[in-house]
Amino acid sequence: MYKNITTFIIAFFCLFVTISCTDGRPYCDDAFVTVVFEYAVENEKPLSYVSFFIKLDSDVSRTASIRFEHVQTGYFWTIDTPEVAVNSLGNWVGYSCIFPRDGEKIQQGVYRYTYTNKAGDTCNGEVTLEYPDLLYTVAPSEVSAVLGKKSDKRIAIYAENAHLLYYDTYKKEWKTPDDIWAAFTSAVFFQQCYESKYTSETTIICKMPIQLKKI
C-alpha cells in the first residue's frame, strides 16, 4: 500500500514539474502581415512598409525579440523592442513599421518568423506576403481600380497632434470635405484609405494624400 502511495506521489510530482516547466513556453498560434502604401503626392512613388504581428497562446509580457526573415533572399530584421497588445481577439506581439532596404520594394514571398521570450524559449512559423506590384507605379487616383472589389474605402480623421478621431467606413453622406469637417468639428486633417484582405494572410492598406482643413 505504501509503495503504491509513494509511486502515485512521485508520478504526480513529475507531472507537476512537467506542466510547470512547459507552461511558460511560447506558442505561435498564427501570424498576419499588412502591407502599407502611403501616397504623398500624385506622381511620386509611395512610401511602403510592413506591419507584422504574431498571435501568441502565451504570456506576451515575457517577450524578448522577433526575427523576421525573407526566405528567398535571406534578408532579415531583428526586432528587439516589439510592440505588445492584448485585446478581445487575443495576445499579439510584433511591429507596426518594418521598412524594406533603402531603394528597394517590399519583397513578396514566404517570410519565416522566430519569436523568443526572456527565458530563451522560441516558437516559429511562416507567412506569405503578396500584393499587386502595380501599387508602386500607379497614381493614388488609380489605387481603387488596382485593388478591385476586394477593397473597402475607409477614412482616418485626426484632431491636433495626430489624435485619431475616427477610422472606419467612408460614409455615403460625406460628399465633400466640408461634410467631414461638419461631422468632426475638432478635426484638422483626414486621410482616405483603401483596405483589402488580399489573401488569407496578407492585408493591404493604401493611404491617400492627406487633406488639411482650410482655415
C-alpha positions as CSV (number, residue, x, y, z in Angstrom):
1,M,0.0,0.0,0.0
2,Y,2.8,2.4,1.0
3,K,4.6,1.5,-2.2
4,N,1.5,2.4,-4.3
5,I,1.1,5.7,-2.5
6,T,4.8,6.6,-3.0
7,T,4.6,5.7,-6.7
8,F,1.5,7.9,-7.0
9,I,3.2,10.9,-5.3
10,I,6.3,10.5,-7.5
11,A,4.2,10.3,-10.6
12,F,2.1,13.4,-9.6
13,F,5.3,15.3,-8.8
14,C,6.8,14.5,-12.1
15,L,3.6,15.6,-13.9
16,F,3.5,18.8,-11.9
17,V,7.1,19.6,-12.8
18,T,6.5,18.9,-16.4
19,I,3.5,21.1,-16.5
20,S,5.3,23.9,-14.6
21,C,8.3,23.8,-17.0
22,T,6.3,23.7,-20.2
23,D,3.6,26.2,-19.2
24,G,5.9,29.2,-19.8
25,R,7.0,28.1,-23.3
26,P,5.7,30.3,-26.1
27,Y,3.3,29.0,-28.7
28,C,2.8,30.9,-32.0
29,D,-0.9,30.5,-32.7
30,D,-1.0,32.5,-36.0
31,A,0.6,35.4,-37.8
32,F,-0.7,38.2,-40.0
33,V,1.0,40.8,-42.3
34,T,-0.3,44.1,-43.5
35,V,1.4,45.9,-46.4
36,V,1.0,49.7,-46.2
37,F,1.4,52.1,-49.1
38,E,1.4,55.8,-48.2
39,Y,0.9,58.2,-51.2
40,A,2.0,61.7,-50.5
41,V,1.5,63.3,-53.9
42,E,0.1,62.3,-57.3
43,N,3.3,61.5,-59.2
44,E,5.7,60.1,-56.6
45,K,6.5,56.5,-55.6
46,P,4.6,55.7,-52.3
47,L,6.3,55.1,-49.0
48,S,5.9,51.4,-48.2
49,Y,6.3,49.3,-45.1
50,V,5.1,46.1,-43.4
51,S,3.1,45.6,-40.2
52,F,3.6,42.1,-38.8
53,F,2.0,40.6,-35.7
54,I,2.0,37.1,-34.2
55,K,-0.9,35.8,-32.2
56,L,0.6,34.1,-29.1
57,D,-1.0,31.5,-26.9
58,S,1.3,32.5,-24.0
59,D,2.3,35.5,-21.9
60,V,3.3,38.4,-24.1
61,S,4.9,40.2,-21.2
62,R,7.8,37.8,-21.4
63,T,8.6,38.8,-25.0
64,A,12.3,39.4,-25.8
65,S,12.7,39.6,-29.6
66,I,11.3,38.6,-33.0
67,R,13.3,37.7,-36.1
68,F,11.5,38.3,-39.4
69,E,13.3,36.8,-42.5
70,H,12.5,36.7,-46.2
71,V,13.2,33.1,-47.1
72,Q,14.3,33.6,-50.7
73,T,16.9,36.3,-50.1
74,G,17.8,35.5,-46.5
75,Y,17.5,39.2,-45.6
76,F,16.1,39.6,-42.1
77,W,15.1,42.1,-39.4
78,T,15.6,41.6,-35.7
79,I,13.0,43.4,-33.6
80,D,14.5,43.9,-30.1
81,T,11.6,46.2,-28.9
82,P,8.4,44.5,-30.2
83,E,5.0,46.1,-29.7
84,V,2.7,44.2,-27.5
85,A,-1.1,44.3,-27.4
86,V,-3.7,42.3,-25.5
87,N,-7.4,42.6,-26.6
88,S,-10.5,40.6,-27.0
89,L,-9.0,38.9,-30.1
90,G,-6.0,37.5,-28.2
91,N,-2.4,38.3,-27.3
92,W,-0.4,40.0,-30.0
93,V,3.3,40.9,-30.5
94,G,5.0,42.4,-33.5
95,Y,6.0,45.7,-35.1
96,S,4.0,48.3,-37.0
97,C,6.7,49.6,-39.4
98,I,9.1,47.2,-40.9
99,F,10.7,49.1,-43.8
100,P,12.4,47.5,-46.8
101,R,16.1,48.2,-47.6
102,D,16.7,51.7,-49.0
103,G,15.6,52.0,-52.6
104,E,14.0,48.6,-52.7
105,K,10.4,47.4,-52.9
106,I,8.9,45.1,-50.2
107,Q,9.9,41.6,-51.2
108,Q,7.0,39.2,-51.8
109,G,7.0,35.6,-50.9
110,V,7.5,33.5,-47.8
111,Y,8.7,35.0,-44.6
112,R,9.9,32.9,-41.6
113,Y,9.5,34.3,-38.2
114,T,11.0,33.3,-34.9
115,Y,9.7,34.6,-31.6
116,T,11.9,34.4,-28.5
117,N,10.9,35.0,-24.9
118,K,13.0,36.2,-22.0
119,A,13.9,32.7,-21.0
120,G,15.3,32.0,-24.4
121,D,12.4,29.7,-25.5
122,T,11.2,30.1,-29.1
123,C,8.4,29.4,-31.4
124,N,8.3,29.9,-35.2
125,G,6.3,29.7,-38.3
126,E,5.9,31.1,-41.8
127,V,3.6,33.6,-43.5
128,T,3.3,34.5,-47.2
129,L,3.2,38.2,-48.2
130,E,1.6,39.2,-51.5
131,Y,0.4,42.4,-53.2
132,P,-0.1,43.8,-56.7
133,D,3.2,45.2,-57.9
134,L,1.3,48.0,-59.7
135,L,0.7,49.7,-56.4
136,Y,4.3,51.1,-56.7
137,T,3.7,52.8,-60.0
138,V,0.0,53.9,-60.2
139,A,-1.3,57.3,-59.2
140,P,-3.3,57.5,-56.0
141,S,-6.5,58.0,-58.0
142,E,-5.9,54.6,-59.7
143,V,-5.4,52.5,-56.5
144,S,-9.0,51.5,-56.1
145,A,-9.1,50.1,-59.6
146,V,-5.9,48.0,-58.9
147,L,-7.3,46.5,-55.7
148,G,-10.7,46.0,-57.4
149,K,-13.8,44.6,-55.5
150,K,-11.6,43.2,-52.7
151,S,-11.1,46.7,-51.2
152,D,-13.1,48.8,-48.8
153,K,-13.0,52.6,-48.8
154,R,-12.2,53.9,-45.3
155,I,-11.1,57.2,-43.8
156,A,-8.9,58.2,-40.9
157,I,-9.8,61.6,-39.3
158,Y,-7.5,63.4,-37.0
159,A,-7.5,66.2,-34.5
160,E,-4.5,68.2,-33.3
161,N,-1.3,66.3,-32.5
162,A,-2.5,63.5,-34.9
163,H,-5.1,62.3,-32.3
164,L,-7.2,59.8,-34.1
165,L,-10.9,60.7,-34.0
166,Y,-12.3,58.1,-36.4
167,Y,-11.1,55.2,-38.6
168,D,-13.9,53.3,-40.3
169,T,-16.0,53.1,-43.4
170,Y,-16.2,56.3,-45.6
171,K,-19.9,57.3,-45.2
172,K,-22.0,57.9,-48.3
173,E,-23.3,61.2,-46.9
174,W,-19.8,62.7,-47.0
175,K,-19.9,64.2,-50.4
176,T,-17.3,66.9,-49.9
177,P,-14.5,67.7,-47.3
178,D,-16.9,70.2,-45.8
179,D,-19.2,67.4,-44.8
180,I,-16.4,65.7,-42.9
181,W,-15.4,69.0,-41.1
182,A,-19.0,69.5,-40.1
183,A,-19.3,66.0,-38.7
184,F,-16.0,66.3,-36.7
185,T,-15.6,69.9,-35.7
186,S,-12.2,69.3,-33.9
187,A,-10.7,67.6,-37.0
188,V,-7.7,69.3,-38.7
189,F,-6.9,66.7,-41.4
190,F,-8.1,63.4,-42.8
191,Q,-6.7,60.6,-45.0
192,Q,-8.8,58.4,-47.2
193,C,-7.7,54.7,-47.2
194,Y,-8.4,51.6,-49.2
195,E,-8.2,48.4,-47.2
196,S,-8.1,45.0,-48.9
197,K,-8.0,41.5,-47.4
198,Y,-5.9,40.5,-50.4
199,T,-5.2,36.9,-49.3
200,S,-5.9,34.9,-46.2
201,E,-2.5,36.0,-44.8
202,T,-2.0,39.5,-46.3
203,T,-4.0,42.7,-45.8
204,I,-3.2,45.7,-47.9
205,I,-3.8,49.3,-46.8
206,C,-3.3,52.2,-49.2
207,K,-3.3,55.6,-47.7
208,M,-4.2,58.5,-49.9
209,P,-2.6,62.0,-49.7
210,I,-3.5,63.9,-46.5
211,Q,-6.2,66.6,-46.8
212,L,-5.8,69.5,-44.4
213,K,-8.6,71.6,-43.1
214,K,-8.6,75.1,-44.6
215,I,-8.6,77.9,-42.1
